[in-house]
Amino acid sequence: MSDALDAWLERAAVRLDPVSYAPLPADAGRLRAIDAALAAARVVFLGETNHFIHEKAEFRLWWLARLARLGRRLVVAEELGWSDGRDVARYLATGDESHIDATATFGDARHERADRDDRPTGILRASFDAYPTALFKAEQARFYRALRTLAPARFYGFDIDAVGAGYDDLLRARSHARRVPERFWSLLDRVDGEPLAAETARLERAMQVLEAIDDPTVAEMRDDLRSMIETCAYTLLAHPAADYAALRPAMAFREGTLKRRVDGIVDALADDEVLVLMAHAFHLAKDDRRIHGIGVGPGGDQVTSLGHHLVQERRLAPFSAWLVYGEGEDSQPFPDLPTRATFPPESLNRRLAARGAPLVVPVPASGAFADDIGVGHLYSQVVPVHLPSEADALFFVPRVSPLRGDRVVAS
């Protein structure tokens, strides 16, 4: 593979400016085939290999800006809680950053109960306590500011929320949900001291009240309420898990919710829209069978990933770009896992790093990537991947840095 990969990089890779990430003029013509694929794609996967690096936003915006320049009408969906996605959508529509401040993921605490502690008690507790919330919010806010300039048609979060996020979304609808009986609103009242299982049952009773009402506003309310119920169910599985193996049922449940939510977004796409899904690359695998040994990853090794579902089961044909990096540090919060990337010389990461520049690399169906190659990602894990089965292009950054939240450049 060594000679074939080097020859392919020499012939096809697009070198990028290390500051602006603009394609070097000598290589820009090599993007024509990628642009043609983007112009035709109905769905685009942007698969990051690390959530906790500063350069993630640049990767996302590079591809989103390219789609916008091609005249694509963007529908953007992120590995972010459903209710938090509602808040981000409100910011994108109005420019009012108080909506970003209202997201639970970015530190807002209004969803928390004073009468109950919903924090993890098992393996997730340490990372929960050490989560880089302020830095993550700063990075995401700078990304959303840049995204707003691209005027996406719609935005969604499609992941699990924090317990309690979603009540405000439902109450916002009260003034124009005239067909909803008072019993429903009574069921939204929290019962002092109720355990999480009891809260889940109360919300399920509230859902039964909405089921028979045929109304667009109520349909949105059902989406919000269903996400709240799923968040409770996930939390009951995940938060007591004593070790990573015990997380598998929760990861399987979570992946099922991602599939259900994204299925709904796909089904609502207008003919002139392109859906851009942003998540960890392994959530967006086109074929789980060609990625080996990722451990307690998407689906907990019990169910297939979101991407596998969309490609292998729904028969969608997305364009997929993966973020890969050579070295550096991140801000991941698990204290028992590394924050510095140490990838072996034979890994894809180190092989690309030898080129000495940021790159966009088309992935051919044969030749350079015919054999499996190790792809390093979060926690310095290296996983053998058959790249032609998973990605159409790579976005390579030689060195990444921890979250910090300053300027974004969208080339």
C-alpha positions as CSV (number, residue, x, y, z in Angstrom):
1,M,0.0,0.0,0.0
2,S,2.9,2.4,0.8
3,D,3.8,3.2,-2.8
4,A,0.2,3.2,-4.0
5,L,-0.8,5.6,-1.3
6,D,2.1,8.0,-1.9
7,A,1.4,8.0,-5.6
8,W,-2.2,8.7,-5.1
9,L,-1.5,11.6,-2.7
10,E,0.9,13.1,-5.2
11,R,-1.6,12.9,-8.0
12,A,-4.9,13.6,-6.3
13,A,-4.6,15.3,-2.8
14,V,-5.5,18.9,-2.5
15,R,-3.2,20.9,-0.3
16,L,-4.8,23.6,1.9
17,D,-3.4,26.8,3.3
18,P,-2.5,26.0,6.9
19,V,-4.3,29.1,8.3
20,S,-7.3,29.7,6.0
21,Y,-7.7,26.1,4.7
22,A,-8.3,27.5,1.3
23,P,-7.2,25.1,-1.5
24,L,-3.8,26.0,-2.9
25,P,-4.4,27.4,-6.5
26,A,-2.2,24.7,-8.0
27,D,-4.4,22.0,-6.6
28,A,-7.9,23.6,-6.8
29,G,-8.8,21.9,-10.0
30,R,-8.5,18.5,-8.2
31,L,-11.7,19.4,-6.4
32,R,-13.9,19.2,-9.5
33,A,-15.0,15.6,-9.0
34,I,-15.7,16.3,-5.3
35,D,-17.8,19.3,-6.2
36,A,-19.8,17.3,-8.7
37,A,-20.5,14.7,-6.1
38,L,-21.5,17.4,-3.6
39,A,-23.8,19.0,-6.1
40,A,-25.7,15.8,-6.6
41,A,-25.8,14.4,-3.1
42,R,-29.1,14.2,-1.2
43,V,-27.3,13.4,2.1
44,V,-23.8,14.4,3.2
45,F,-22.0,12.8,6.2
46,L,-19.4,14.9,8.0
47,G,-17.7,12.4,10.3
48,E,-15.4,13.9,12.9
49,T,-12.9,11.5,14.6
50,N,-12.7,13.7,17.7
51,H,-15.4,15.9,19.3
52,F,-13.0,17.8,21.6
53,I,-10.6,19.6,19.2
54,H,-10.6,23.2,18.1
55,E,-10.3,22.2,14.4
56,K,-13.6,20.4,14.3
57,A,-15.4,23.6,13.4
58,E,-13.1,24.3,10.5
59,F,-13.6,20.9,9.1
60,R,-17.4,21.3,9.3
61,L,-17.5,24.8,7.9
62,W,-15.1,23.9,5.0
63,W,-17.6,21.4,3.7
64,L,-20.7,23.4,4.5
65,A,-19.4,26.5,2.8
66,R,-18.5,24.5,-0.2
67,L,-22.0,23.1,-0.4
68,A,-23.4,26.7,0.0
69,R,-21.2,28.0,-2.9
70,L,-22.6,25.2,-5.1
71,G,-26.1,26.6,-4.4
72,R,-27.2,23.8,-2.1
73,R,-30.1,24.5,0.3
74,L,-28.8,23.2,3.6
75,V,-30.6,21.2,6.3
76,V,-28.1,20.6,9.1
77,A,-28.4,18.0,11.8
78,E,-25.8,17.5,14.6
79,E,-25.0,14.9,17.3
80,L,-26.6,17.2,19.8
81,G,-29.7,16.8,22.0
82,W,-33.1,17.2,20.4
83,S,-34.2,20.1,22.7
84,D,-30.8,21.7,22.5
85,G,-31.2,21.6,18.7
86,R,-34.5,23.5,19.0
87,D,-32.6,26.2,20.9
88,V,-29.8,26.4,18.2
89,A,-32.4,26.6,15.5
90,R,-34.0,29.6,17.3
91,Y,-30.6,31.3,17.4
92,L,-30.0,30.6,13.7
93,A,-33.4,32.1,12.9
94,T,-33.0,35.2,15.0
95,G,-29.4,35.8,15.9
96,D,-30.3,36.0,19.5
97,E,-27.5,34.3,21.4
98,S,-29.7,33.9,24.5
99,H,-31.0,30.8,22.8
100,I,-27.4,29.3,22.8
101,D,-27.2,30.2,26.5
102,A,-30.4,28.2,27.0
103,T,-29.0,24.8,25.9
104,A,-28.4,22.2,28.6
105,T,-25.3,20.9,26.8
106,F,-23.7,24.3,27.1
107,G,-24.3,24.8,30.8
108,D,-27.8,26.0,31.3
109,A,-29.2,24.5,34.5
110,R,-32.9,25.4,34.3
111,H,-33.8,21.8,33.4
112,E,-32.3,20.4,36.6
113,R,-34.5,19.4,39.5
114,A,-33.8,20.6,43.1
115,D,-35.5,17.5,44.6
116,R,-33.4,14.9,42.7
117,D,-29.9,14.3,41.5
118,D,-29.8,13.0,37.9
119,R,-26.1,13.0,37.5
120,P,-24.4,9.6,36.6
121,T,-23.4,7.4,39.5
122,G,-21.3,4.9,37.5
123,I,-18.5,5.0,34.9
124,L,-19.8,8.3,33.3
125,R,-19.6,10.3,36.6
126,A,-16.0,11.3,36.3
127,S,-16.4,12.5,32.7
128,F,-19.6,14.3,33.6
129,D,-17.8,16.2,36.4
130,A,-14.8,17.0,34.2
131,Y,-16.7,17.9,31.0
132,P,-15.2,21.1,29.4
133,T,-18.6,22.8,29.2
134,A,-17.4,26.4,28.9
135,L,-14.9,25.6,26.2
136,F,-17.3,23.4,24.3
137,K,-19.9,26.2,24.4
138,A,-17.4,28.7,23.1
139,E,-16.4,26.4,20.2
140,Q,-20.0,25.6,19.3
141,A,-21.0,29.2,19.5
142,R,-18.3,30.3,17.1
143,F,-19.4,27.5,14.8
144,Y,-23.1,28.5,15.0
145,R,-22.2,32.1,14.3
146,A,-20.4,31.1,11.1
147,L,-23.1,28.6,10.2
148,R,-25.7,31.4,10.4
149,T,-24.0,33.3,7.6
150,L,-24.7,30.2,5.4
151,A,-28.4,30.6,6.1
152,P,-29.4,26.9,6.6
153,A,-33.0,26.2,5.9
154,R,-33.4,24.1,9.1
155,F,-31.3,22.8,11.9
156,Y,-31.8,19.8,14.2
157,G,-30.1,18.0,17.1
158,F,-30.7,14.3,16.9
159,D,-29.1,13.0,20.1
160,I,-30.2,12.3,23.7
161,D,-30.8,15.4,25.9
162,A,-30.2,16.1,29.6
163,V,-33.1,14.9,31.7
164,G,-35.7,17.7,32.0
165,A,-34.7,19.5,28.8
166,G,-37.9,19.7,26.7
167,Y,-40.4,20.9,29.2
168,D,-39.9,24.5,28.1
169,D,-40.3,23.5,24.4
170,L,-43.7,22.0,25.2
171,L,-44.9,25.0,27.3
172,R,-44.0,27.3,24.4
173,A,-46.7,25.6,22.4
174,R,-49.4,26.0,25.0
175,S,-50.9,29.3,23.6
176,H,-51.5,27.9,20.1
177,A,-52.2,24.2,21.0
178,R,-55.9,24.8,21.4
179,R,-56.9,21.1,20.8
180,V,-54.8,19.8,23.7
181,P,-56.9,19.1,26.8
182,E,-56.0,20.5,30.2
183,R,-55.2,17.0,31.5
184,F,-52.0,17.0,29.3
185,W,-50.7,20.2,30.9
186,S,-51.4,18.9,34.3
187,L,-49.3,15.8,33.5
188,L,-46.3,18.1,32.7
189,D,-46.3,19.2,36.4
190,R,-43.3,17.6,38.2
191,V,-44.2,15.7,41.3
192,D,-42.0,16.5,44.2
193,G,-39.5,13.7,44.9
194,E,-40.6,11.5,42.1
195,P,-38.0,9.0,40.9
196,L,-36.9,9.1,37.3
197,A,-38.8,6.0,36.5
198,A,-42.0,7.6,37.8
199,E,-41.3,10.8,35.8
200,T,-40.9,8.6,32.7
201,A,-44.3,6.9,33.4
202,R,-45.9,10.3,33.9
203,L,-44.6,11.6,30.5
204,E,-45.8,8.4,28.8
205,R,-49.3,9.1,30.2
206,A,-49.0,12.6,28.7
207,M,-48.1,11.1,25.4
208,Q,-51.2,9.0,25.4
209,V,-53.3,12.2,25.6
210,L,-51.6,13.5,22.5
211,E,-51.7,10.4,20.4
212,A,-55.1,10.8,18.8
213,I,-54.9,14.5,18.0
214,D,-54.3,15.2,14.3
215,D,-52.7,18.7,14.3
216,P,-49.3,20.0,13.0
217,T,-48.6,21.7,16.3
218,V,-49.4,18.6,18.3
219,A,-47.2,16.5,16.0
220,E,-44.3,18.7,16.9
221,M,-45.2,18.4,20.6
222,R,-45.2,14.6,20.2
223,D,-41.7,14.8,18.8
224,D,-40.5,16.9,21.8
225,L,-42.3,14.7,24.3
226,R,-41.0,11.5,22.7
227,S,-37.4,12.8,23.0
228,M,-38.0,13.5,26.7
229,I,-39.2,10.0,27.3
230,E,-36.3,8.5,25.4
231,T,-33.8,10.7,27.4
232,C,-35.3,9.3,30.6
233,A,-35.1,5.7,29.3
234,Y,-31.5,6.2,28.2
235,T,-30.5,7.8,31.5
236,L,-32.0,4.9,33.5
237,L,-29.8,2.6,31.5
238,A,-26.6,4.6,31.2
239,H,-26.1,6.5,34.5
240,P,-25.8,3.5,36.8
241,A,-23.5,1.5,34.4
242,A,-20.5,0.5,36.4
243,D,-18.0,0.0,33.5
244,Y,-17.8,0.5,29.8
245,A,-19.1,-3.0,29.1
246,A,-22.2,-2.2,31.2
247,L,-22.9,0.8,28.9
248,R,-23.6,-1.4,25.9
249,P,-27.4,-1.6,26.4
250,A,-27.6,2.2,26.8
251,M,-25.5,2.7,23.7
252,A,-27.7,0.4,21.7
253,F,-30.8,2.2,22.9
254,R,-29.2,5.6,22.1
255,E,-28.4,4.5,18.5
256,G,-32.0,3.4,18.0
257,T,-33.1,6.9,18.9
258,L,-30.6,8.5,16.5
259,K,-32.0,6.3,13.7
260,R,-35.6,7.2,14.5
261,R,-35.0,10.9,14.7
262,V,-32.8,11.1,11.5
263,D,-35.3,8.9,9.6
264,G,-37.9,11.6,10.3
265,I,-35.6,14.4,9.1
266,V,-34.8,12.5,5.9
267,D,-38.5,11.8,5.2
268,A,-39.2,15.6,5.6
269,L,-36.6,16.7,3.1
270,A,-37.8,18.9,0.2
271,D,-36.6,18.0,-3.3
272,D,-34.1,21.0,-3.3
273,E,-32.6,20.3,0.1
274,V,-29.4,18.5,1.1
275,L,-29.2,17.0,4.6
276,V,-25.8,17.4,6.3
277,L,-25.3,15.0,9.2
278,M,-22.5,15.9,11.7
279,A,-21.4,13.3,14.2
280,H,-18.5,11.0,15.1
281,A,-17.3,9.2,12.0
282,F,-18.2,5.8,13.4
283,H,-21.8,6.9,14.0
284,L,-21.8,7.7,10.2
285,A,-20.2,4.5,9.0
286,K,-21.6,3.4,5.6
287,D,-20.9,-0.2,6.5
288,D,-20.1,-1.3,10.1
289,R,-18.7,-4.6,8.8
290,R,-15.7,-2.8,7.3
291,I,-14.7,-1.1,10.6
292,H,-13.1,-3.5,13.1
293,G,-12.8,-3.5,16.8
294,I,-14.2,-0.2,18.0
295,G,-15.3,-1.5,21.4
296,V,-18.2,0.2,23.1
297,G,-18.9,2.6,20.2
298,P,-22.0,3.4,18.2
299,G,-24.7,0.8,19.1
300,G,-22.5,-0.8,21.8
301,D,-21.7,-3.6,19.4
302,Q,-25.4,-4.7,19.8
303,V,-27.1,-2.8,17.0
304,T,-25.9,-1.2,13.8
305,S,-24.8,2.4,13.6
306,L,-26.9,5.3,12.3
307,G,-24.9,5.5,9.1
308,H,-25.1,1.8,8.4
309,H,-28.9,2.0,8.9
310,L,-29.2,4.9,6.4
311,V,-26.9,3.3,3.7
312,Q,-27.4,-0.5,4.1
313,E,-31.1,-0.5,5.2
314,R,-32.6,2.6,3.8
315,R,-30.4,2.5,0.7
316,L,-29.3,6.1,0.7
317,A,-26.1,7.0,-1.1
318,P,-24.5,9.8,1.0
319,F,-21.3,11.7,0.2
320,S,-19.1,11.1,3.3
321,A,-16.1,13.2,4.4
322,W,-14.0,12.2,7.5
323,L,-11.8,14.5,9.6
324,V,-8.4,12.8,10.3
325,Y,-5.5,14.4,12.1
326,G,-1.8,13.5,12.6
327,E,-1.0,14.5,16.2
328,G,-2.0,17.0,18.9
329,E,-4.1,17.2,22.0
330,D,-7.8,17.4,22.8
331,S,-10.1,18.3,25.7
332,Q,-11.9,14.9,26.1
333,P,-13.2,14.6,29.7
334,F,-12.6,10.9,30.6
335,P,-9.7,11.0,33.2
336,D,-8.7,7.4,32.6
337,L,-8.2,7.9,28.8
338,P,-5.5,9.9,27.0
339,T,-5.8,13.5,25.7
340,R,-2.7,13.4,23.6
341,A,-2.7,11.6,20.2
342,T,-0.1,8.9,19.8
343,F,-0.6,7.1,16.6
344,P,1.8,4.4,15.2
345,P,3.9,5.1,12.1
346,E,1.8,2.7,9.9
347,S,-1.5,4.5,10.7
348,L,-3.3,6.6,8.1
349,N,-2.8,9.6,10.4
350,R,1.0,9.4,10.4
351,R,1.2,8.5,6.7
352,L,-0.7,11.7,5.9
353,A,1.3,13.7,8.3
354,A,4.4,13.0,6.3
355,R,3.0,15.3,3.6
356,G,3.4,18.2,6.0
357,A,0.2,20.1,5.1
358,P,-3.5,20.1,5.6
359,L,-5.1,18.1,2.8
360,V,-8.4,17.1,1.2
361,V,-7.9,13.6,-0.1
362,P,-10.4,11.9,-2.5
363,V,-10.8,8.2,-1.5
364,P,-10.6,6.0,-4.6
365,A,-12.6,2.7,-4.8
366,S,-9.4,0.7,-5.3
367,G,-5.6,1.1,-5.4
368,A,-4.3,3.4,-2.7
369,F,-6.8,2.3,0.0
370,A,-7.6,-1.2,-1.2
371,D,-6.3,-2.7,2.1
372,D,-7.6,-1.9,5.6
373,I,-5.6,0.8,7.2
374,G,-5.5,2.0,10.9
375,V,-7.4,5.2,11.5
376,G,-6.6,6.9,14.8
377,H,-9.4,8.8,16.5
378,L,-10.6,9.9,19.9
379,Y,-8.7,8.5,23.0
380,S,-5.7,7.6,20.6
381,Q,-7.6,4.5,19.5
382,V,-6.5,3.1,16.2
383,V,-9.1,1.1,14.3
384,P,-8.6,-0.9,11.0
385,V,-10.9,0.6,8.4
386,H,-11.6,-0.2,4.7
387,L,-11.8,3.4,3.7
388,P,-13.5,3.0,0.3
389,S,-16.4,1.4,2.0
390,E,-16.8,4.3,4.4
391,A,-15.6,7.7,3.1
392,D,-15.5,9.5,-0.2
393,A,-13.0,12.1,1.0
394,L,-10.7,12.8,3.9
395,F,-10.0,16.2,5.5
396,F,-6.6,16.0,7.1
397,V,-5.1,18.4,9.7
398,P,-1.5,17.7,10.6
399,R,-1.9,18.9,14.2
400,V,-5.0,19.5,16.3
401,S,-5.4,21.5,19.5
402,P,-7.7,21.5,22.6
403,L,-10.9,23.5,22.6
404,R,-10.5,27.2,22.9
405,G,-13.3,29.0,21.1
406,D,-11.6,31.7,19.1
407,R,-11.9,32.7,15.4
408,V,-13.3,30.4,12.7
409,V,-12.2,30.6,9.1
410,A,-14.6,29.1,6.5
411,S,-12.9,28.8,3.2
